[in-house]
Amino acid sequence: MTMTSTVLQRPTATTKTTTVEKQATKATRTTTTSRMAWSHEKLRFSCIDNIGLKQLWKLIALDTATSANSNSNNNKSSNVEQPKTNSSDSNTNSNNNNNNNTENALELSAPATPLLLQQQQQQTQSKPNGWMQLSGHPESIVPTTAGIVRKRIVGIEDSEVLAYRQISQEPKTSQIVPAFYGLREMHSQHFIELQDLLSGFKDPCVMDIKLGSRTFLESEVSNQTLRPDLYQKMIAVDASAPTQAEHEAQAITKLRYMLFRESLSSSQSKGFRIEALRLRGRPPLKDLKTCRSSEQISQTIEQFLAARRSVQKELLKRLKQMRLVIEQSPFFNRHEIIGSSMFIVYDDQRVGAWLIDFAKSRQLPPQLSINHRSPWTPGNREEGLLHGMDELIHAFEEVYARSGSHRGCLKI
């Protein structure tokens, strides 16, 4: 079987326009399929012994839960503007998209907590057959029937809108992110329309990797007020984490709390963390944030790649090409990139990798420059994006080399 790489192909979009999108189709018939559960013991994820996962999830859920409860009806649209298409896009594959778009749709947002995921599973709203939300807040992404997903934004001047508009002006940089098709308004809420990165893949393996050694904005931790609630969250996860002074005060700053959270994963040490993954025919596995040692990360990547040398080779080629583009991109040279993720997907025929999520990208002051690799100190705006890319590529290289050794032993 020949493995072909499609990661460098710019997605095409039809240029045909209509004034109003048709009303959402009737709810598709839901089918129940039995799936084999992925055994943690079988995969030997020793990372789950490092910390109580229930306590960790409790910490993260308390910190990331949102109050957006009024957005459950966004599958309907009315009086919407047409998505904008890039001048270089063509309509050559619109028919193919129509055949595959209802099978896959990916959440391109921040990591979801188990609480939110549980709420999502309990929802009864109809979604396209095969809809998959690997990570992200429920209902922040709305699937369509044209190989496009809609991601909710605050407004037309949202940071993510500005980011995609600027990236789309750079021919090379626009190839490493989802295609941006413009804005759409539905029920007085704004969405950006992006390429559905799973369109065309058949029951793929998927991995979501959060990049950066710092995943919070400096403005989010500028307040030095001591907070008892954050102290309680910390000791709920690790009672030995606070210093003696913090135990006496029974309060910590938000910066201290956020750095503590980063230390629970590989973000602080390696500049990336594996958020979630999915193997073919199995439900997503999302409790990977505490996989932080090199061996734990290698085991996880090995399970994901399943010793497929052709996939490993294509992904390494793609990741190195993406790193070079980021290093040379005017956009990345002038922006702080917080909370972006590397999205990797493959099936029997295709391999893809894209950088997603720019909700926390911020333009740098004219007098400030960053290299995305230096350690962060308050005020220097370094976030470790390229440091994470370096470490991620190194991890994949180690798995590739190990896979070759295993094959050699088998031949002997």
FILO-844661 format. One line per 3 residues: number of its first residue (from 1); their letters; for each residue x, y, z of C-alpha. Coordinates in steps of 0.1 Angstrom, whole numbers, always signed. Each point is the difference from the previous one (the first is absolute). Layout:
N
NUM	A	X,Y,Z; ...
//
This chain:
412
1	MTM	+0,+0,+0; +14,+34,-10; -2,+28,+25
4	TST	-5,+34,-15; +5,+33,+18; -26,+27,-5
7	VLQ	+12,+24,+26; +14,+25,-25; -31,+1,-21
10	RPT	-19,+33,+4; -37,-8,+6; -23,+12,-27
13	ATT	-32,+17,+4; -29,+6,-24; -4,+35,-12
16	KTT	-37,-4,-6; -20,+24,+23; -35,+0,+13
19	TVE	-19,+26,+19; -13,-21,+28; +12,-34,+12
22	KQA	-27,-27,-1; -15,-9,+33; +17,-27,+20
25	TKA	-9,-35,-13; -21,-22,+21; +17,-19,+28
28	TRT	+18,-30,-14; -9,-34,+14; +23,-9,+28
31	TTT	+16,-33,+2; +14,-17,+30; +32,-19,-6
34	SRM	+19,-21,+25; +36,+11,+4; +28,-17,+18
37	AWS	+12,+20,+29; +37,+9,+0; +15,-15,+31
40	HEK	+24,+23,+19; +17,-31,+15; +4,-14,-35
43	LRF	+18,+31,-12; +21,+2,+32; -5,+38,+4
46	SCI	+20,+2,+31; -7,+37,+1; -33,-6,+17
49	DNI	+18,-12,+31; +17,+34,+4; -30,+18,+12
52	GLK	-36,-6,+8; -18,+6,-33; -33,+6,+17
55	QLW	+16,+28,+20; +18,+14,-30; -32,+1,-21
58	KLI	-18,+17,+30; +27,+27,+0; -2,+6,-38
61	ALD	-38,-2,-1; -4,+26,+27; +24,+24,-18
64	TAT	-13,-4,-36; -38,-5,+3; -19,+28,-18
67	SAN	-34,+15,+5; -10,+0,-37; -32,-19,+4
70	SNS	-21,+19,-25; +17,-12,-32; -16,-34,-5
73	NNN	-20,+8,-31; +27,+12,-23; -5,-28,-25
76	KSS	-26,+22,-17; +9,+29,-21; -18,+30,-14
79	NVE	+10,+32,-18; +36,-10,-2; +27,+14,-21
82	QPK	+19,-22,-24; +34,-13,+9; +29,+17,-17
85	TNS	+24,-21,-21; +36,+5,-8; +7,+10,-36
88	SDS	+23,-29,-4; -27,-26,+9; -19,-18,-26
91	NTN	-31,-21,-2; +15,-31,-13; -8,-22,+31
94	SNN	-32,+14,+12; -19,-31,-11; +25,-22,+19
97	NNN	-5,+21,+31; -37,-5,-2; +4,-37,+2
100	NNT	+23,+0,+31; -9,+31,+20; -27,-15,+20
103	ENA	+23,-27,+13; +25,+21,+19; +3,+33,+18
106	LEL	+27,+10,+24; -1,+24,+30; +27,+26,-5
109	SAP	-1,+15,+34; +14,-1,+35; +2,-33,+19
112	ATP	-33,-12,+15; -4,-12,+35; -17,-34,+9
115	LLL	-29,+20,+14; -6,+17,-33; +6,-32,-20
118	QQQ	-26,-17,+22; -24,+28,-7; +7,-4,-37
121	QQQ	-7,-37,+0; -33,+6,+17; -12,+25,-26
124	TQS	-27,-12,-23; +6,+25,-28; +4,-16,-34
127	KPN	+34,+1,-15; +14,-14,-33; +7,-37,+1
130	GWM	+35,-6,+13; +3,+34,+16; +31,+0,+23
133	QLS	+11,+27,+25; +34,-11,+11; +5,+30,+23
136	GHP	-16,+34,+6; -30,+16,+16; -33,-17,-12
139	ESI	-19,+20,-25; +28,+23,-9; +2,-17,-33
142	VPT	-29,-5,-24; +3,-25,-29; -13,+8,-35
145	TAG	-6,-20,-31; +28,+14,-21; +32,-12,+15
148	IVR	+0,+31,+23; -3,+5,+37; -11,+31,+18
151	KRI	+18,+12,+31; -17,+24,+23; +18,+33,+6
154	VGI	-6,+30,+22; -4,+25,-29; +14,+10,-34
157	EDS	+31,+15,+16; +7,-32,+20; +38,-9,+2
160	EVL	-6,-32,-20; -17,+19,-28; +29,+24,-3
163	AYR	+25,-29,+2; -16,-20,-28; -4,+31,-22
166	QIS	+37,+7,+3; +12,-36,-4; -21,-4,-31
169	QEP	+21,+28,-16; +32,-21,+4; +0,-27,-27
172	KTS	+23,-24,+19; -14,+7,+35; -36,-5,-12
175	QIV	+9,-36,-10; +7,-11,+37; -34,+11,+14
178	PAF	-36,-7,-8; -13,+19,-30; -19,+31,+10
181	YGL	-32,+7,-19; -12,+31,+18; -27,+10,+25
184	REM	-36,-11,+5; -27,+14,+23; -27,-23,+15
187	HSQ	-26,+12,+25; +21,+31,+8; +31,-21,+7
190	HFI	+31,+1,-20; +20,-30,-14; +30,-5,-21
193	ELQ	-1,-26,-27; +29,-24,-2; +11,-30,-19
196	DLL	-13,-33,+15; +33,-17,+4; -16,-34,+2
199	SGF	-18,+2,-32; +11,-27,-24; +16,-22,+27
202	KDP	-16,-34,+7; -2,-10,+37; +33,+18,+7
205	CVM	+24,-1,+29; +2,+35,+15; +23,+18,+25
208	DIK	-4,+34,+16; +33,+15,+14; +0,+33,+19
211	LGS	+31,+20,-9; +19,+25,+23; +17,-1,+33
214	RTF	-24,+27,+11; -37,-3,-8; -14,+31,+17
217	LES	+3,+37,-9; +21,+23,+22; -31,+21,+4
220	EVS	-18,-29,+16; +25,-2,+29; +9,+36,+5
223	NQT	-21,+3,+32; +21,-8,+30; -29,-3,+24
226	LRP	+3,-31,+23; -30,-23,-7; -11,-26,+25
229	DLY	-21,-18,-27; +30,-7,-21; +19,-13,+30
232	QKM	-29,-24,+7; +1,-12,-37; +38,-6,+3
235	IAV	-2,-21,+32; -29,-19,-14; +24,-14,-26
238	DAS	+33,+0,+20; +0,+9,+37; +38,+3,+0
241	APT	+2,+24,-29; -4,+33,+19; +30,+15,+18
244	QAE	+1,+5,+37; -9,+36,-4; -29,-9,-23
247	HEA	-12,-25,+25; +1,+27,+27; -18,+25,-22
250	QAI	-24,-26,-14; +0,+20,-32; +20,+2,-32
253	TKL	+1,+24,-30; -15,-10,-33; +34,-1,-16
256	RYM	+12,-25,+26; -31,-21,-7; +4,+1,-38
259	LFR	+37,-10,+3; -10,-29,+22; -25,-11,-26
262	ESL	+26,+1,-27; +24,-21,+21; -26,-29,+2
265	SSS	+6,-6,-37; +29,+0,-24; -8,+36,-11
268	QSK	+25,+16,+24; +29,-23,-7; -5,-9,-37
271	GFR	-21,+28,-14; -29,-23,-10; -25,-24,+15
274	IEA	-21,-27,-15; -36,+11,+6; -20,-29,-15
277	LRL	+2,-26,-27; -23,-25,-18; +8,-33,-16
280	RGR	-19,-15,-29; -34,-14,+10; +4,+11,+37
283	PPL	-13,+30,+20; +24,+28,+8; +24,-3,+29
286	KDL	+2,+34,+18; +18,-7,+34; +35,+5,-13
289	KTC	+10,+34,+15; +21,-16,+27; +22,-19,-25
292	RSS	+31,+20,+4; +31,-21,+0; +19,-9,-32
295	EQI	-8,-37,+3; -37,+7,+7; -2,+23,-31
298	SQT	+18,-25,-22; -23,-28,+11; -30,+21,-8
301	IEQ	+13,+10,-35; +9,-36,-7; -35,-11,+8
304	FLA	-14,+27,-22; +22,-8,-30; -2,-37,+3
307	ARR	+35,-6,-15; -11,+13,-33; +33,+12,-15
310	SVQ	-16,+18,-30; -22,+21,+23; +29,+8,+23
313	KEL	+22,+11,-29; -27,+22,-15; -8,+16,+33
316	LKR	+37,+8,+8; +3,+16,-35; -31,+21,+6
319	LKQ	+9,+11,+35; +35,+11,-10; -15,+19,-30
322	MRL	-25,+17,+24; +27,+10,+24; +20,+16,-29
325	VIE	-31,+19,-11; -6,+13,+35; +36,+12,+3
328	QSP	-3,+19,-32; -35,+13,+3; -6,+38,+5
331	FFN	-32,-8,+20; +18,-23,+25; +29,+24,+3
334	RHE	-24,+28,+11; -24,-20,+22; -1,-18,+33
337	IIG	-18,-33,-5; -17,-14,+31; -20,-32,+2
340	SSM	+4,-12,-37; +0,-37,-7; +15,-24,-25
343	FIV	-27,-21,-15; +12,-33,-16; -22,-24,-20
346	YDD	+6,-30,-22; -18,-30,-15; +10,-27,-25
349	QRV	+5,+25,-28; +7,+35,+13; +20,+18,+26
352	GAW	-6,+36,+13; +13,+24,+26; -12,+36,+7
355	LID	+5,+27,+26; -34,+10,+14; -16,+24,+25
358	FAK	+12,+36,+0; -25,+14,+25; +28,+12,+23
361	SRQ	+24,+13,-27; +11,+36,+8; +20,+24,-21
364	LPP	+33,+11,+16; +9,+36,+8; +22,+15,-28
367	QLS	+31,+1,+23; -3,-36,+11; +10,-32,-19
370	INH	-1,-36,+11; +16,-32,-14; -27,-25,+14
373	RSP	+28,-20,+17; +14,+20,+29; -12,-6,+35
376	WTP	-29,+22,+12; +4,+28,+25; -28,+24,+7
379	GNR	+1,+27,-27; +21,-17,-27; -31,-16,-16
382	EEG	+18,-33,-9; -24,-29,-1; +22,-29,-12
385	LLH	-19,-8,-32; +31,-10,-20; +16,-16,+31
388	GMD	-30,-23,+1; +3,-7,-38; +37,-9,+5
391	ELI	-9,-24,+29; -29,-15,-19; +21,-7,-31
394	HAF	+26,-15,+22; -26,-23,+16; -13,-12,-34
397	EEV	+36,-5,-11; +7,-23,+29; -31,-20,-7
400	YAR	+10,-3,-37; +35,-12,+10; -14,-25,+25
403	SGS	-25,-13,-26; +29,-6,-24; +19,-19,+27
406	HRG	-30,-22,+7; -4,-8,-37; +37,-9,-2
409	CLK	-3,-23,+30; -30,-18,-16; +20,-6,-32
412	I	+28,-16,+20
//
